[in-house]
Amino acid sequence: MTATICEAAANGAPPSTINLKIETSAADLGNILNQSIKKELYKGQGSLGTSVEILRAGAVGVTAANDLIYLSIPVQLTFGYGMFTTGPLKTDLRFKVKVNVSPDWRLVTELYYTGLSDGLADNVRLGVVTLKPKSLVEGVTQPVQKLLAPVIDSKINDAVKLRDKIAPLWRNAFNPVLVDKNFNAWLKLAPEKIVMSPLSASNNRLRLSIGLITAAEIVIGPKPVAPPVRPLPQLQQLATFDNQFHIQLATNIYFADLITALNPILINKTFGDDKKITVRSFSLKSDEGRLVIDLAATGDFDGELTLIAKPVYDSQRNSLTFDDIDFDTRNAGVLVGVGSWLFNSTIRNAIKEKLNTTIIDQLETARAKASAALARIKLAEHVDLSGTVKSLKLGEALVATDRLSLQVYVLGEAGISLK
């Protein structure tokens, strides 16, 4: 029986990218701005000896499109000249905001005045003079813009809270997370850096795509030791980045579990046709990268038998099997005189089939562990990681002191959602 997976084998798991999409709506940003932009936007001198007062007169309209944020601020305008003052005139001041992200995780905004809404009269008679309201307003947009720019910059940062979202996520990523109690499986990450694609503004939503670049593995057993938490790195901006998630999964088949699996087919079982042996006990150990099976037998041969089983990894077929099983003849002694019947006995085939079946079972278990690891993981309060498993790849096998270790590499996609 052969344990085969269709993909070519991987020599190692490359770094993974965990995607984090941060979104906020234009409406949410509008709510913040409406609480923050004060009523008096400007009061002072205009051109030609006039006075100008600009008061906010309603809710700020916020839209997002074409990777820009657009603001429309309803205002009430009052102009004065000498002893004369106009009645309140209504219009909207319009601005656009371009947003970039600095390496230190702050959103950096650039505010530009784009004009007035329609409906404002071209001329207004004030005493003996005729004023042009549009020109008077545009003459004082610089101080208005100077007033608004820091408020908008601050409140867009408040709306997105980029560093506040990323910093705890970065810290928590260093802490192994229990992903499946049944398998006692832990997801262990080793974060390396963070990348981001340019901010997108469309359909009245602001979106940032963040990529956490990390090594990832699933560890079975006690909780692994967490690596030291590194400081939050500076942000690197990329046009695009890979979204594949690669988990290295060291699948261990412990000798104790192999003994449990082999017990029903070996203990007190009789092998052979004309000549027979019965296995009374057996034990497992490792020797120079091989699995050693010591058997205590009775029957036509009474004594100790040793079989050597070596896992064979086929990189072309991406398979791992125990096709190479034979008796150890280095200290055979009397075995040579027993004859070829023992070496051709069914005991080797029975052990080989059971070992290969155990590998297949472990690979199916690996799929389950990987699926559990990517299904939904709570990394922190209101922070979930979820993803899908696309395929598995095999790596080399190692016969260690008390286990057979299989390297399995899980390919999929994973993302983090913030609740």
Secondary structure as the mmCIF struct_conf table of DSSP 4:
data_model
#
loop_
_struct_conf.conf_type_id
_struct_conf.id
_struct_conf.beg_label_comp_id
_struct_conf.beg_label_asym_id
_struct_conf.beg_label_seq_id
_struct_conf.end_label_comp_id
_struct_conf.end_label_asym_id
_struct_conf.end_label_seq_id
STRN STRN1 ALA A 3 THR A 4
BEND BEND1 CYS A 6 GLU A 7
HELX_LH_PP_P HELX_LH_PP_P1 ALA A 8 ALA A 9
BEND BEND2 ASN A 11 GLY A 12
HELX_LH_PP_P HELX_LH_PP_P2 ALA A 13 PRO A 15
STRN STRN2 SER A 16 SER A 25
HELX_RH_AL_P HELX_RH_AL_P1 ALA A 26 SER A 36
BEND BEND3 ILE A 37 ILE A 37
BEND BEND4 LYS A 39 LYS A 39
STRN STRN3 GLU A 40 GLN A 45
HELX_RH_3T_P HELX_RH_3T_P1 SER A 47 GLY A 49
STRN STRN4 SER A 51 ARG A 56
BEND BEND5 GLY A 58 GLY A 58
HELX_LH_PP_P HELX_LH_PP_P3 ALA A 59 VAL A 60
STRN STRN5 GLY A 61 ALA A 65
TURN_TY1_P TURN_TY1_P1 ASN A 66 ASP A 67
STRN STRN6 LEU A 68 TYR A 81
TURN_TY1_P TURN_TY1_P2 GLY A 82 MET A 83
STRN STRN7 PHE A 84 THR A 85
HELX_LH_PP_P HELX_LH_PP_P4 THR A 86 PRO A 88
STRN STRN8 LEU A 89 VAL A 101
TURN_TY1_P TURN_TY1_P3 PRO A 103 ASP A 104
BEND BEND6 TRP A 105 TRP A 105
STRN STRN9 LEU A 107 LEU A 116
TURN_TY1_P TURN_TY1_P4 ASP A 118 GLY A 119
BEND BEND7 ASP A 122 ASP A 122
STRN STRN10 VAL A 124 LEU A 126
TURN_TY1_P TURN_TY1_P5 GLY A 127 VAL A 128
STRN STRN11 VAL A 129 LEU A 131
HELX_RH_AL_P HELX_RH_AL_P2 PRO A 133 GLY A 139
TURN_TY1_P TURN_TY1_P6 VAL A 140 VAL A 140
HELX_RH_AL_P HELX_RH_AL_P3 THR A 141 VAL A 160
HELX_RH_AL_P HELX_RH_AL_P4 LEU A 162 ALA A 173
TURN_TY1_P TURN_TY1_P7 PHE A 174 PHE A 174
BEND BEND8 ASN A 175 ASN A 175
STRN STRN12 VAL A 177 ASP A 180
TURN_TY1_P TURN_TY1_P8 LYS A 181 ASN A 184
STRN STRN13 ALA A 185 MET A 196
HELX_LH_PP_P HELX_LH_PP_P5 SER A 197 LEU A 199
STRN STRN14 SER A 200 SER A 202
TURN_TY1_P TURN_TY1_P9 ASN A 203 ASN A 204
STRN STRN15 ARG A 205 ILE A 220
BEND BEND9 GLY A 221 PRO A 222
HELX_LH_PP_P HELX_LH_PP_P6 LYS A 223 LEU A 235
STRN STRN16 GLN A 236 GLN A 237
BEND BEND10 ALA A 239 ALA A 239
STRN STRN17 GLN A 244 TYR A 254
HELX_RH_AL_P HELX_RH_AL_P5 PHE A 255 LEU A 266
TURN_TY1_P TURN_TY1_P10 ILE A 267 ASN A 268
STRN STRN18 THR A 270 PHE A 271
BEND BEND11 ASP A 273 LYS A 275
STRN STRN19 ILE A 277 ASP A 287
TURN_TY1_P TURN_TY1_P11 GLU A 288 GLY A 289
STRN STRN20 ARG A 290 GLY A 299
BEND BEND12 ASP A 300 PHE A 301
STRN STRN21 GLY A 303 ASP A 314
TURN_TY1_P TURN_TY1_P12 SER A 315 ASN A 318
STRN STRN22 SER A 319 PHE A 327
TURN_TY1_P TURN_TY1_P13 ARG A 330 ASN A 331
TURN_TY1_P TURN_TY1_P14 GLY A 333 VAL A 334
HELX_RH_AL_P HELX_RH_AL_P6 LEU A 335 VAL A 338
HELX_RH_AL_P HELX_RH_AL_P7 SER A 340 PHE A 343
TURN_TY1_P TURN_TY1_P15 ASN A 344 ASN A 344
BEND BEND13 SER A 345 SER A 345
HELX_RH_AL_P HELX_RH_AL_P8 THR A 346 ALA A 375
STRN STRN23 ILE A 377 ALA A 380
TURN_TY1_P TURN_TY1_P16 GLU A 381 HIS A 382
STRN STRN24 VAL A 383 VAL A 399
BEND BEND14 THR A 401 ASP A 402
STRN STRN25 ARG A 403 LEU A 418
#
